Structures are given as C-alpha cells and as structure tokens.
C-alpha cells in the first residue's frame, strides 16, 4: 500500500494579514477580504476592487536552531511581493510543524503564477519611461519565478530541492502533487509546498479588465464583489497572498509526535484547460480529470474522513 502523506504545518498570508489564526478569525466572522484598491490609482480602471495583502506587521518568529542573521534577512526590500508572502507563510508553517532551521532531507516545491511580476512591472516602467537609469541590477534575479523558492529555502536553511511550478491557476495544486510523489518515493523526509502570488498591480488589474474577466459592477460595494455561483456574478476578484504546508509521510509524522491536519490521498494535474470544457455542457474531460486520481492502482475510490486534495480545471 502506498504511504500516506500528511500535512503537519500550515502558514498563511492573506488579505487579512499574516498568520493562519488571523485568517481563520476573519473568515469565521464572515469578513470579506475584498476592498477598494488603494495601492495605486485605479480610478480610471473598470475594476477597482481586489483582495490585496495589507502591509505585514510584526516580525516572523525565529525557527529552532536559527541564528539572528537569518531572521534579519526577512526584509521586504529584498523580495518581490510573492517571495515576501511566501517566506512569511513558509516560516509559520515550518514552526507550526515543529521543524528546525536547516532540517536535513528537506526541500521546497511551491507554485506561483506570476512570481516576481511586481518587480518586472516596476523595472520595465523605469526602462521604457526613463531609459533604465534607475533599473536595479537585481531586476531579473528577483523578478523570475524561480527566485521565490530560493528565498524560502534560504529562509528555512534548506539544501534540498528548490522548485517552482508555474502552471497558471493550478500552480499550487500541481506543486503539492509533485511534492507528494517525491515523498512517496522517499526522496525526501519533509517538503514545504503550497503557493504564493503578489499580483494586485496596475498591469494585472488593467489586463484582466480588458479581458472582462474581473468584477466591475461592485466597485462601490467591494465586500459583495466575490460571489461565485451567484446570478449576480460578473467576474472574479483578483487576490494575492500565500498558503504553505509542510508535507511528510504519515508514519514519520506520527513517530515524532507531530499534529496531523489532514492527508493528501490523491492528486492529478488537470486533463484540459477550461476552454475545452466551456463549450461542452457535460464537460466530459473535466469529469475524467476529477475521477482519474481514484482509478490509479492502490488508491481505492471510497469515502474517507481524511481530507482529499485534487486539482481542478484551470480557470
């Protein structure tokens, strides 16, 4: 029987701020993370609401075995927004799981749709409007997707795998599936997985507005803009933040007395983009993609009290 992969730590940066408890308190009382955009002038844009991350308060808690120099690296000026959110969430998840700085046989596999797109947007504006005189020499290094996992690996003192999957809306789910497979193969003892994006930016809001993909009818009522499956829905709300989880084999987690939130029983990348299903009322490919994880050998299609994480079709 295949080993089960447990989730033993959770870290969050959301539109409510840093911390999973902050997130949980907010959603438990029905608060909305959607509000009017104030980070830049969006008055001329059709969409003027988003679920953006506010300035992060406080300092991350030190990890067991970590030196002062490592903690001081968590400086917002060093990171893209995606990396900053990812590092904060990763450190919380690592602490929550009771893991040490520099944990052996550990690595990072995360998803990010845009990576350091905020850095690229600012630096391209400087290049095209002012000739590039103020472009930082670190623009490319900080702006690429791969730097996000690198910063997390550095923040946790890890020397194992450090990969970013960028597959659009399923980036994080695909990363979790990738991490699960490596753990099942005993390539690593523990992996940090999840996703991060910092994409509430002028170019992104304008681009999605041009696509007519985002909500534009609730600019005066931001808290009501995100309404999936509602007759009054007129588009999605662009959000940002990070969710990180520590994954390890269930037997290892139990042996060290770790708390287990849930187990990842099956994952599978989507079989088709949304557009292939959009024009087919029965969406056969999407149904096949959802059923596929349970048809694999040694994964019985039965109900279980254990949480199941499966990929959804790309949106």
C-alpha positions in Angstrom: 0.0 0.0 0.0 1.3 3.5 -0.8 2.4 5.6 2.1 0.1 8.4 3.1 1.3 11.9 3.0 0.4 14.1 6.0 0.0 17.9 6.3 1.7 18.8 9.6 2.1 22.6 9.4 0.2 25.5 7.8 1.2 29.1 7.2 -0.9 31.9 5.7 -0.5 35.4 4.3 -3.9 36.6 3.2 -5.9 39.8 2.5 -6.4 39.9 6.3 -2.7 40.0 7.0 -0.1 37.4 8.2 -1.0 34.3 10.1 -3.4 31.4 9.9 -5.2 32.4 13.1 -5.8 35.9 11.7 -7.2 34.4 8.5 -9.4 32.0 10.5 -10.8 34.6 12.8 -11.7 36.8 9.9 -13.5 34.2 7.8 -15.2 32.7 10.9 -17.0 36.0 11.5 -17.9 36.4 7.8 -15.4 39.2 7.0 -14.6 39.8 3.3 -11.0 40.4 2.2 -12.1 42.3 -0.9 -11.8 46.1 -0.7 -11.2 49.1 -2.9 -7.8 49.3 -4.4 -5.6 51.9 -2.6 -2.1 50.7 -3.5 -2.2 52.6 -6.8 -4.6 54.9 -8.7 -7.3 52.6 -10.2 -9.9 55.3 -10.7 -9.8 55.0 -14.5 -10.0 51.2 -14.5 -13.2 49.3 -15.0 -12.3 47.1 -12.0 -11.4 49.0 -8.8 -11.6 46.2 -6.2 -9.2 43.4 -5.2 -8.2 41.2 -2.3 -4.8 42.6 -1.7 -2.5 41.9 1.2 -2.0 44.8 3.6 1.4 45.8 4.9 2.6 43.0 7.0 3.1 43.9 10.7 5.4 42.3 13.2 8.5 40.1 12.7 8.5 36.3 11.9 9.1 34.0 14.8 12.7 32.6 14.8 13.0 28.9 14.0 14.6 26.4 16.3 18.4 26.4 15.6 18.3 29.6 13.6 20.8 32.5 14.0 19.9 36.2 14.3 21.4 36.9 10.9 18.9 34.6 9.2 15.9 36.2 10.8 17.1 39.7 9.8 17.1 38.6 6.2 13.3 38.9 6.2 13.4 42.4 4.8 10.6 43.4 2.4 13.1 45.4 0.3 15.0 42.2 -0.6 11.9 40.4 -2.0 9.3 40.5 -4.7 5.9 40.5 -3.1 5.4 36.9 -3.9 8.7 36.0 -2.2 7.9 38.1 0.8 4.5 36.5 1.3 5.9 33.0 0.6 8.7 33.4 3.2 6.4 34.6 5.9 3.9 31.8 5.3 6.7 29.2 5.0 8.2 30.2 8.3 4.9 29.9 10.0 4.2 26.5 8.5 7.7 25.3 9.4 7.3 26.5 13.0 3.8 25.0 13.2 5.2 21.6 12.2 7.9 21.7 14.9 10.7 21.6 12.4 14.2 23.0 12.7 16.2 25.5 10.7 18.4 23.5 8.3 16.2 20.4 8.6 18.0 17.5 6.7 16.4 15.8 3.8 14.0 18.6 3.3 13.2 20.9 0.4 10.8 23.4 -1.2 8.3 22.7 -4.1 5.8 25.6 -4.5 3.6 27.1 -7.2 3.4 30.7 -8.4 1.5 32.0 -11.3 3.4 35.3 -11.6 6.5 35.1 -9.4 8.1 38.5 -9.1 5.8 40.2 -11.6 5.6 43.3 -9.4 9.4 43.7 -9.8 9.2 43.3 -13.6 6.4 45.8 -13.9 8.2 48.5 -12.0 11.5 47.9 -13.7 10.0 47.8 -17.2 8.3 51.1 -16.4 11.6 52.6 -15.4 13.3 51.2 -18.5 10.7 52.4 -21.0 10.0 55.8 -19.5 13.4 56.9 -18.1 15.9 54.9 -20.2 16.7 52.4 -17.5 19.0 54.6 -15.4 17.4 53.5 -12.2 16.9 49.9 -13.1 18.3 47.7 -10.4 20.9 45.1 -11.4 18.9 42.6 -9.4 15.7 43.1 -11.5 16.0 39.8 -13.4 17.2 37.7 -10.4 14.5 39.0 -8.1 11.7 39.0 -10.8 11.9 35.4 -12.0 9.6 32.7 -10.6 12.5 30.5 -9.5 13.8 33.1 -7.0 10.6 32.6 -4.9 11.6 29.0 -3.8 15.2 30.1 -3.5 14.3 32.7 -0.9 12.2 30.3 1.0 15.0 27.7 1.0 17.4 30.3 2.3 14.9 31.5 5.0 14.5 27.9 6.2 18.1 26.9 5.8 17.3 24.0 3.4 19.7 22.5 1.0 17.3 20.1 -0.8 15.2 20.5 -3.9 14.0 24.1 -4.6 11.5 24.2 -7.4 8.7 26.5 -8.6 5.9 25.2 -10.8 4.1 27.9 -12.8 1.1 26.4 -14.5 -1.5 29.2 -14.2 -4.3 28.7 -11.8 -3.3 25.2 -10.8 0.3 26.0 -9.9 -0.1 25.3 -6.2 -2.1 22.2 -6.6 0.4 20.8 -9.1 3.2 21.6 -6.7 1.5 19.7 -3.9 1.1 16.7 -6.2 4.8 16.9 -7.2 5.8 17.1 -3.6 3.6 14.2 -2.7 5.1 11.9 -5.3 8.7 12.7 -4.2 7.8 11.9 -0.6 6.1 8.7 -1.6 9.3 7.7 -3.4 11.3 8.5 -0.2 13.4 11.1 -2.0 12.8 13.5 1.0 11.6 13.3 4.6 9.7 16.6 4.5 8.8 19.2 1.9 7.4 22.7 2.1 4.7 23.1 -0.5 1.9 25.4 -1.4 1.8 28.6 -3.4 2.3 32.4 -3.4 1.5 35.3 -5.6 1.7 39.1 -5.3 -0.3 40.3 -8.3 -2.6 43.1 -7.4 -0.8 45.5 -9.7 -1.8 48.1 -12.3 -0.9 46.0 -15.2 -2.7 42.9 -13.9 -5.9 44.8 -13.0 -5.9 46.6 -16.3 -5.2 43.4 -18.2 -7.9 41.3 -16.6 -10.3 44.3 -17.0 -9.6 44.2 -20.7 -10.3 40.5 -20.7 -13.6 41.3 -19.0 -12.7 38.6 -16.5 -12.9 40.5 -13.3 -15.8 42.0 -11.4 -16.7 45.6 -12.4 -20.2 46.1 -11.1 -19.4 46.2 -7.4 -16.8 48.9 -7.2 -19.0 50.8 -4.7 -19.6 47.6 -2.7 -16.3 45.7 -2.6 -17.3 43.2 0.0 -20.0 41.9 -2.3 -17.9 41.6 -5.5 -16.7 38.0 -5.0 -19.9 35.9 -5.5 -19.2 32.6 -7.2 -22.2 30.6 -8.4 -24.4 33.7 -7.8 -26.8 35.0 -10.5 -25.3 38.5 -10.0 -21.7 37.4 -10.5 -20.0 39.5 -13.2 -16.4 38.2 -12.8 -13.8 37.1 -10.3 -11.9 39.2 -7.8 -8.1 39.2 -8.1 -6.4 38.3 -4.9 -2.9 37.7 -3.6 -1.2 36.0 -0.7 0.4 32.7 0.2 -0.6 29.3 1.7 2.2 27.0 2.7 2.0 23.5 4.1 4.6 21.1 5.4 4.2 17.6 3.9 5.7 14.4 5.2 5.0 10.7 5.4 2.3 9.9 7.9 4.3 7.3 9.7 7.2 9.7 10.2 4.9 12.4 11.4 3.3 10.1 14.0 6.7 8.8 15.1 7.8 12.3 16.0 4.5 13.2 17.6 3.5 15.8 15.1 0.0 17.1 14.8 -1.7 16.0 11.5 -4.2 18.3 10.0 -5.1 16.0 7.0 -3.6 13.7 4.5 -3.2 14.2 0.8 -4.7 11.0 -0.7 -4.6 11.7 -4.4 -3.6 14.4 -6.9 -3.6 14.7 -10.6 -2.9 17.6 -13.0 -5.9 18.8 -15.0 -6.5 17.0 -18.2 -7.7 20.0 -20.1 -7.9 23.8 -19.9 -11.2 25.3 -19.0 -11.9 26.5 -22.6 -12.2 22.8 -23.7 -15.0 22.3 -21.2 -16.7 25.7 -21.6 -18.4 24.8 -24.8 -19.4 21.2 -23.8 -22.3 21.2 -21.4 -21.4 17.8 -19.9 -17.7 18.7 -19.6 -16.5 15.1 -20.1 -12.8 15.9 -19.9 -13.2 17.7 -16.6 -15.2 14.8 -15.1 -12.5 12.4 -16.3 -9.8 14.6 -14.7 -11.6 14.6 -11.4 -12.1 10.8 -11.4 -8.6 9.9 -12.6 -6.8 10.1 -9.2 -9.1 7.4 -7.8 -8.6 5.0 -10.7 -4.9 4.7 -10.1 -3.7 1.4 -8.5 -3.7 1.3 -4.7 -6.0 4.3 -4.4 -9.5 2.9 -3.7 -12.4 5.2 -4.7 -14.1 5.3 -1.3 -15.2 7.9 1.1 -12.9 8.8 3.9 -12.7 11.1 6.8 -9.2 12.1 5.6 -9.1 15.3 3.5 -8.6 14.8 -0.2 -6.8 17.5 -2.3 -7.4 17.2 -6.0 -6.6 19.6 -8.9 -9.4 21.5 -10.6 -9.6 22.5 -14.2 -7.6 25.7 -15.0 -9.7 28.8 -14.8 
